[in-house]
Amino acid sequence: MGSLPVYPQVNAVVFDPRDPKIVFAAGSAGVFRSNDSGLNWQSSSEGLDTAAIVALALNPGQPDILFAATAKGALFRSDDGAQTWHSVATTASP
């Protein structure tokens, strides 16, 4: 457990609607999870590449499903509350 790395920035913060003490934050250092309203943070970036995360979304109907987008346009999905991530195939717009 530790502090949330904010250098150089945090790009997104989402809360679990089932339990507002569970918070996810994403930025250039990856995705982090707090189970105590942000007092302590742990890395939740297993399976993410090293690119900065610029967007993070949580499915409000199924809060264990999250999506993370990188600065390079890659999209990742977690089905287990950000414990692990896998790449999602994307297609470019014409």
DRENTORKOL-3810 file (N, C-alpha, C; in nm, 4 decimals):
REM DRENTORKOL-3810
@n.u->0.0847; n.v->-0.1176; n.w->0.0000; ca.u->0.0000; ca.v->0.0000; ca.w->0.0000; c.u->0.0892; c.v->0.1239; c.w->0.0000
@n.u->0.0364; n.v->0.2300; n.w->-0.0539; ca.u->0.1164; ca.v->0.3501; ca.w->-0.0558; c.u->0.0400; c.v->0.4664; c.w->-0.1132
@n.u->0.1171; n.v->0.5652; n.w->-0.1513; ca.u->0.0601; ca.v->0.6880; ca.w->-0.2043; c.u->0.0289; c.v->0.6735; c.w->-0.3522
@n.u->-0.0626; n.v->0.7550; n.w->-0.3988; ca.u->-0.0951; ca.v->0.7605; ca.w->-0.5403; c.u->0.0097; c.v->0.8474; c.w->-0.6083
@n.u->0.0819; n.v->0.7928; n.w->-0.7079; ca.u->0.1795; ca.v->0.8761; ca.w->-0.7779; c.u->0.1076; c.v->0.9767; c.w->-0.8672
@n.u->0.1286; n.v->1.1013; n.w->-0.8435; ca.u->0.0610; ca.v->1.2060; ca.w->-0.9195; c.u->0.1545; c.v->1.2762; c.w->-1.0170
@n.u->0.2775; n.v->1.2270; n.w->-1.0291; ca.u->0.3693; ca.v->1.2879; ca.w->-1.1237; c.u->0.3656; c.v->1.2106; c.w->-1.2535
@n.u->0.3481; n.v->1.2679; n.w->-1.3686; ca.u->0.3187; ca.v->1.4089; ca.w->-1.3831; c.u->0.1717; c.v->1.4432; c.w->-1.3659
@n.u->0.0798; n.v->1.3423; n.w->-1.3729; ca.u->-0.0614; ca.v->1.3790; ca.w->-1.3591; c.u->-0.1496; c.v->1.2568; c.w->-1.3410
@n.u->-0.2699; n.v->1.2818; n.w->-1.2911; ca.u->-0.3774; ca.v->1.1833; ca.w->-1.2867; c.u->-0.4813; c.v->1.2280; c.w->-1.3882
@n.u->-0.5181; n.v->1.1394; n.w->-1.4797; ca.u->-0.6088; ca.v->1.1760; ca.w->-1.5885; c.u->-0.7537; c.v->1.1384; c.w->-1.5642
@n.u->-0.7795; n.v->1.0421; n.w->-1.4770; ca.u->-0.9173; ca.v->0.9966; ca.w->-1.4571; c.u->-0.9336; c.v->0.9375; c.w->-1.3180
@n.u->-1.0519; n.v->0.9582; n.w->-1.2609; ca.u->-1.0876; ca.v->0.8998; ca.w->-1.1312; c.u->-1.2302; c.v->0.8474; c.w->-1.1432
@n.u->-1.2534; n.v->0.7224; n.w->-1.1024; ca.u->-1.3883; ca.v->0.6657; ca.w->-1.1013; c.u->-1.4114; c.v->0.5945; c.w->-0.9678
@n.u->-1.5379; n.v->0.5921; n.w->-0.9271; ca.u->-1.5776; ca.v->0.5293; ca.w->-0.8020; c.u->-1.6643; c.v->0.4075; c.w->-0.8319
@n.u->-1.6560; n.v->0.3063; n.w->-0.7474; ca.u->-1.7425; ca.v->0.1895; ca.w->-0.7576; c.u->-1.8783; c.v->0.2269; c.w->-0.7006
@n.u->-1.9875; n.v->0.2189; n.w->-0.7792; ca.u->-2.1188; ca.v->0.2599; ca.w->-0.7282; c.u->-2.1723; c.v->0.1701; c.w->-0.6168
@n.u->-2.1161; n.v->0.0497; n.w->-0.6025; ca.u->-2.1595; ca.v->-0.0393; ca.w->-0.4944; c.u->-2.0984; c.v->-0.0001; c.w->-0.3610
@n.u->-1.9792; n.v->0.0610; n.w->-0.3689; ca.u->-1.9054; ca.v->0.0965; ca.w->-0.2478; c.u->-1.8182; c.v->0.2175; c.w->-0.2783
@n.u->-1.8607; n.v->0.3378; n.w->-0.2393; ca.u->-1.7850; ca.v->0.4586; ca.w->-0.2736; c.u->-1.6465; c.v->0.4671; c.w->-0.2084
@n.u->-1.6140; n.v->0.3747; n.w->-0.1194; ca.u->-1.4782; ca.v->0.3706; ca.w->-0.0645; c.u->-1.3794; c.v->0.3141; c.w->-0.1660
@n.u->-1.4302; n.v->0.2427; n.w->-0.2673; ca.u->-1.3441; ca.v->0.1859; ca.w->-0.3709; c.u->-1.3306; c.v->0.2888; c.w->-0.4822
@n.u->-1.2067; n.v->0.3336; n.w->-0.5043; ca.u->-1.1765; ca.v->0.4392; ca.w->-0.6004; c.u->-1.0669; c.v->0.3898; c.w->-0.6938
@n.u->-1.0800; n.v->0.4215; n.w->-0.8208; ca.u->-0.9780; ca.v->0.3903; ca.w->-0.9203; c.u->-0.9253; c.v->0.5214; c.w->-0.9768
@n.u->-0.7951; n.v->0.5305; n.w->-0.9952; ca.u->-0.7333; ca.v->0.6482; ca.w->-1.0554; c.u->-0.6363; c.v->0.6018; c.w->-1.1631
@n.u->-0.6264; n.v->0.6795; n.w->-1.2695; ca.u->-0.5399; ca.v->0.6421; ca.w->-1.3809; c.u->-0.4625; c.v->0.7633; c.w->-1.4301
@n.u->-0.3424; n.v->0.7358; n.w->-1.4784; ca.u->-0.2581; ca.v->0.8419; ca.w->-1.5324; c.u->-0.1347; c.v->0.7839; c.w->-1.5967
@n.u->-0.0303; n.v->0.8623; n.w->-1.6001; ca.u->0.0919; ca.v->0.8205; ca.w->-1.6680; c.u->0.1612; c.v->0.7030; c.w->-1.5985
@n.u->0.1318; n.v->0.6786; n.w->-1.4718; ca.u->0.1933; ca.v->0.5676; ca.w->-1.3981; c.u->0.1062; c.v->0.4424; c.w->-1.3989
@n.u->-0.0066; n.v->0.4437; n.w->-1.4717; ca.u->-0.0936; ca.v->0.3270; ca.w->-1.4791; c.u->-0.2235; c.v->0.3473; c.w->-1.4033
@n.u->-0.2835; n.v->0.2352; n.w->-1.3622; ca.u->-0.4098; ca.v->0.2373; ca.w->-1.2882; c.u->-0.3820; c.v->0.1990; c.w->-1.1440
@n.u->-0.4476; n.v->0.2695; n.w->-1.0530; ca.u->-0.4321; ca.v->0.2424; ca.w->-0.9098; c.u->-0.5698; c.v->0.2274; c.w->-0.8475
@n.u->-0.5755; n.v->0.1497; n.w->-0.7395; ca.u->-0.7019; ca.v->0.1232; ca.w->-0.6700; c.u->-0.6852; c.v->0.1551; c.w->-0.5223
@n.u->-0.7884; n.v->0.2166; n.w->-0.4669; ca.u->-0.7944; ca.v->0.2419; ca.w->-0.3231; c.u->-0.9215; c.v->0.1773; c.w->-0.2697
@n.u->-0.9101; n.v->0.1086; n.w->-0.1579; ca.u->-1.0258; ca.v->0.0472; ca.w->-0.0927; c.u->-1.0709; c.v->0.1268; c.w->0.0290
@n.u->-1.0051; n.v->0.2409; n.w->0.0539; ca.u->-1.0350; ca.v->0.3200; ca.w->0.1740; c.u->-1.0513; c.v->0.4690; c.w->0.1422
@n.u->-1.1259; n.v->0.4971; n.w->0.0387; ca.u->-1.1578; ca.v->0.6350; ca.w->-0.0021; c.u->-1.0358; c.v->0.7177; c.w->-0.0395
@n.u->-0.9302; n.v->0.6549; n.w->-0.0843; ca.u->-0.8122; ca.v->0.7274; ca.w->-0.1310; c.u->-0.7028; c.v->0.7485; c.w->-0.0290
@n.u->-0.7146; n.v->0.6905; n.w->0.0889; ca.u->-0.6080; ca.v->0.7051; ca.w->0.1882; c.u->-0.4843; c.v->0.6250; c.w->0.1486
@n.u->-0.5050; n.v->0.5069; n.w->0.0939; ca.u->-0.3955; ca.v->0.4204; ca.w->0.0499; c.u->-0.4268; c.v->0.3711; c.w->-0.0904
@n.u->-0.3212; n.v->0.3516; n.w->-0.1688; ca.u->-0.3357; ca.v->0.3109; ca.w->-0.3082; c.u->-0.2456; c.v->0.1925; c.w->-0.3378
@n.u->-0.2925; n.v->0.1061; n.w->-0.4291; ca.u->-0.2081; ca.v->-0.0036; ca.w->-0.4769; c.u->-0.2168; c.v->-0.0069; c.w->-0.6296
@n.u->-0.1086; n.v->-0.0438; n.w->-0.6927; ca.u->-0.1066; ca.v->-0.0525; ca.w->-0.8377; c.u->-0.2024; c.v->-0.1613; c.w->-0.8842
@n.u->-0.2759; n.v->-0.1325; n.w->-0.9892; ca.u->-0.3680; ca.v->-0.2285; ca.w->-1.0509; c.u->-0.3439; c.v->-0.2290; c.w->-1.2013
@n.u->-0.2189; n.v->-0.2467; n.w->-1.2416; ca.u->-0.1812; ca.v->-0.2325; ca.w->-1.3818; c.u->-0.1348; c.v->-0.3618; c.w->-1.4465
@n.u->-0.1595; n.v->-0.4768; n.w->-1.3836; ca.u->-0.1147; ca.v->-0.6035; ca.w->-1.4411; c.u->-0.1821; c.v->-0.6273; c.w->-1.5758
@n.u->-0.1024; n.v->-0.6382; n.w->-1.6804; ca.u->-0.1541; ca.v->-0.6601; ca.w->-1.8146; c.u->-0.1596; c.v->-0.5347; c.w->-1.9002
@n.u->-0.1433; n.v->-0.4183; n.w->-1.8399; ca.u->-0.1394; ca.v->-0.2936; ca.w->-1.9175; c.u->-0.0007; c.v->-0.2754; c.w->-1.9759
@n.u->0.0074; n.v->-0.2129; n.w->-2.0921; ca.u->0.1397; ca.v->-0.1815; ca.w->-2.1439; c.u->0.1941; c.v->-0.0594; c.w->-2.0693
@n.u->0.3064; n.v->-0.0088; n.w->-2.1122; ca.u->0.3704; ca.v->0.1006; ca.w->-2.0389; c.u->0.3217; c.v->0.2385; c.w->-2.0813
@n.u->0.2290; n.v->0.2454; n.w->-2.1753; ca.u->0.1788; ca.v->0.3758; ca.w->-2.2201; c.u->0.0933; c.v->0.4405; c.w->-2.1116
@n.u->0.0887; n.v->0.5708; n.w->-2.1140; ca.u->0.0087; ca.v->0.6458; ca.w->-2.0172; c.u->-0.1400; c.v->0.6192; c.w->-2.0389
@n.u->-0.2135; n.v->0.6073; n.w->-1.9300; ca.u->-0.3583; ca.v->0.5919; ca.w->-1.9368; c.u->-0.4197; c.v->0.7311; c.w->-1.9375
@n.u->-0.5004; n.v->0.7587; n.w->-2.0390; ca.u->-0.5609; ca.v->0.8915; ca.w->-2.0524; c.u->-0.7097; c.v->0.8925; c.w->-2.0208
@n.u->-0.7727; n.v->0.7754; n.w->-2.0174; ca.u->-0.9155; ca.v->0.7678; ca.w->-1.9865; c.u->-0.9450; c.v->0.6367; c.w->-1.9156
@n.u->-1.0400; n.v->0.6425; n.w->-1.8237; ca.u->-1.0795; ca.v->0.5251; ca.w->-1.7473; c.u->-1.2311; c.v->0.5294; c.w->-1.7316
@n.u->-1.2966; n.v->0.4163; n.w->-1.7575; ca.u->-1.4428; ca.v->0.4097; ca.w->-1.7454; c.u->-1.4812; c.v->0.2815; c.w->-1.6731
@n.u->-1.5872; n.v->0.2919; n.w->-1.5944; ca.u->-1.6399; ca.v->0.1791; ca.w->-1.5184; c.u->-1.7835; c.v->0.1557; c.w->-1.5637
@n.u->-1.8195; n.v->0.0303; n.w->-1.5850; ca.u->-1.9552; ca.v->-0.0047; ca.w->-1.6241; c.u->-2.0441; c.v->0.0025; c.w->-1.5001
@n.u->-2.1357; n.v->0.1002; n.w->-1.4900; ca.u->-2.2150; ca.v->0.1141; ca.w->-1.3682; c.u->-2.3072; c.v->-0.0045; c.w->-1.3418
@n.u->-2.3460; n.v->-0.0785; n.w->-1.4457; ca.u->-2.4299; ca.v->-0.1954; ca.w->-1.4270; c.u->-2.3522; c.v->-0.3187; c.w->-1.3836
@n.u->-2.2217; n.v->-0.3208; n.w->-1.4155; ca.u->-2.1307; ca.v->-0.4293; ca.w->-1.3779; c.u->-1.9981; c.v->-0.3649; c.w->-1.3369
@n.u->-1.9892; n.v->-0.3126; n.w->-1.2152; ca.u->-1.8736; ca.v->-0.2320; ca.w->-1.1750; c.u->-1.7380; c.v->-0.3038; c.w->-1.1731
@n.u->-1.7369; n.v->-0.4366; n.w->-1.1864; ca.u->-1.6084; ca.v->-0.5059; ca.w->-1.1958; c.u->-1.5482; c.v->-0.4928; c.w->-1.3347
@n.u->-1.6261; n.v->-0.4413; n.w->-1.4304; ca.u->-1.5775; ca.v->-0.4222; ca.w->-1.5667; c.u->-1.5335; c.v->-0.2774; c.w->-1.5836
@n.u->-1.4054; n.v->-0.2605; n.w->-1.6151; ca.u->-1.3484; ca.v->-0.1280; ca.w->-1.6397; c.u->-1.2778; c.v->-0.1277; c.w->-1.7739
@n.u->-1.2675; n.v->-0.0094; n.w->-1.8338; ca.u->-1.1949; ca.v->0.0104; ca.w->-1.9579; c.u->-1.0915; c.v->0.1203; c.w->-1.9365
@n.u->-0.9734; n.v->0.1010; n.w->-1.9927; ca.u->-0.8662; ca.v->0.2004; ca.w->-1.9847; c.u->-0.8139; c.v->0.2256; c.w->-2.1256
@n.u->-0.7999; n.v->0.3519; n.w->-2.1618; ca.u->-0.7465; ca.v->0.3900; ca.w->-2.2922; c.u->-0.6112; c.v->0.4562; c.w->-2.2736
@n.u->-0.5194; n.v->0.4261; n.w->-2.3649; ca.u->-0.3852; ca.v->0.4821; ca.w->-2.3560; c.u->-0.3685; c.v->0.6013; c.w->-2.4486
@n.u->-0.2628; n.v->0.6754; n.w->-2.4269; ca.u->-0.2318; ca.v->0.7912; ca.w->-2.5107; c.u->-0.2040; c.v->0.7488; c.w->-2.6550
@n.u->-0.1655; n.v->0.6236; n.w->-2.6758; ca.u->-0.1359; ca.v->0.5745; ca.w->-2.8108; c.u->-0.2574; c.v->0.5107; c.w->-2.8779
@n.u->-0.3750; n.v->0.5177; n.w->-2.8142; ca.u->-0.4970; ca.v->0.4672; ca.w->-2.8752; c.u->-0.5306; c.v->0.3227; c.w->-2.8454
@n.u->-0.4553; n.v->0.2565; n.w->-2.7597; ca.u->-0.4868; ca.v->0.1187; ca.w->-2.7229; c.u->-0.5989; c.v->0.1176; c.w->-2.6186
@n.u->-0.6788; n.v->0.0131; n.w->-2.6205; ca.u->-0.7884; ca.v->-0.0015; ca.w->-2.5261; c.u->-0.7708; c.v->-0.1315; c.w->-2.4496
@n.u->-0.7885; n.v->-0.1242; n.w->-2.3168; ca.u->-0.7757; ca.v->-0.2409; ca.w->-2.2306; c.u->-0.9035; c.v->-0.2574; c.w->-2.1490
@n.u->-0.9322; n.v->-0.3839; n.w->-2.1137; ca.u->-1.0517; ca.v->-0.4156; ca.w->-2.0358; c.u->-1.0125; c.v->-0.5008; c.w->-1.9157
@n.u->-1.0767; n.v->-0.4727; n.w->-1.8042; ca.u->-1.0633; ca.v->-0.5550; ca.w->-1.6843; c.u->-1.2005; c.v->-0.6084; c.w->-1.6481
@n.u->-1.2091; n.v->-0.7371; n.w->-1.6194; ca.u->-1.3348; ca.v->-0.7991; ca.w->-1.5782; c.u->-1.3349; c.v->-0.8343; c.w->-1.4301
@n.u->-1.2285; n.v->-0.7950; n.w->-1.3593; ca.u->-1.2141; ca.v->-0.8337; ca.w->-1.2181; c.u->-1.1787; c.v->-0.7156; c.w->-1.1280
@n.u->-1.2401; n.v->-0.6010; n.w->-1.1543; ca.u->-1.2183; ca.v->-0.4853; ca.w->-1.0682; c.u->-1.0789; c.v->-0.4281; c.w->-1.0754
@n.u->-1.0180; n.v->-0.4331; n.w->-1.1928; ca.u->-0.8846; ca.v->-0.3763; ca.w->-1.2201; c.u->-0.7704; c.v->-0.4582; c.w->-1.1629
@n.u->-0.7960; n.v->-0.5831; n.w->-1.1278; ca.u->-0.6846; ca.v->-0.6679; ca.w->-1.0818; c.u->-0.5956; c.v->-0.7072; c.w->-1.1986
@n.u->-0.6581; n.v->-0.7406; n.w->-1.3124; ca.u->-0.5835; ca.v->-0.7749; ca.w->-1.4341; c.u->-0.6512; c.v->-0.7084; c.w->-1.5525
@n.u->-0.5733; n.v->-0.6871; n.w->-1.6574; ca.u->-0.6202; ca.v->-0.6190; ca.w->-1.7775; c.u->-0.5833; c.v->-0.7007; c.w->-1.9010
@n.u->-0.6646; n.v->-0.6915; n.w->-2.0065; ca.u->-0.6302; ca.v->-0.7510; ca.w->-2.1345; c.u->-0.6652; c.v->-0.6536; c.w->-2.2459
@n.u->-0.5908; n.v->-0.6642; n.w->-2.3542; ca.u->-0.6081; ca.v->-0.5744; ca.w->-2.4673; c.u->-0.7397; c.v->-0.6049; c.w->-2.5379
@n.u->-0.8041; n.v->-0.4993; n.w->-2.5846; ca.u->-0.9282; ca.v->-0.5109; ca.w->-2.6612; c.u->-0.8967; c.v->-0.4695; c.w->-2.8038
@n.u->-0.9358; n.v->-0.5530; n.w->-2.8991; ca.u->-0.9129; ca.v->-0.5193; ca.w->-3.0394; c.u->-0.9965; c.v->-0.3978; c.w->-3.0768
@n.u->-0.9348; n.v->-0.3040; n.w->-3.1446; ca.u->-1.0052; ca.v->-0.1841; ca.w->-3.1900; c.u->-0.9844; c.v->-0.1697; c.w->-3.3397
@n.u->-1.0732; n.v->-0.0996; n.w->-3.4040; ca.u->-1.0590; ca.v->-0.0716; ca.w->-3.5461; c.u->-1.0508; c.v->0.0778; c.w->-3.5663
@n.u->-0.9722; n.v->0.1177; n.w->-3.6604; ca.u->-0.9566; ca.v->0.2602; ca.w->-3.6908; c.u->-1.0749; c.v->0.3103; c.w->-3.7712
@n.u->-1.1084; n.v->0.4353; n.w->-3.7520; ca.u->-1.2161; ca.v->0.4977; ca.w->-3.8306; c.u->-1.1670; c.v->0.5223; c.w->-3.9719
@n.u->-1.2573; n.v->0.5101; n.w->-4.0712; ca.u->-1.2138; ca.v->0.5340; ca.w->-4.2112; c.u->-1.1808; c.v->0.6794; c.w->-4.2355
END
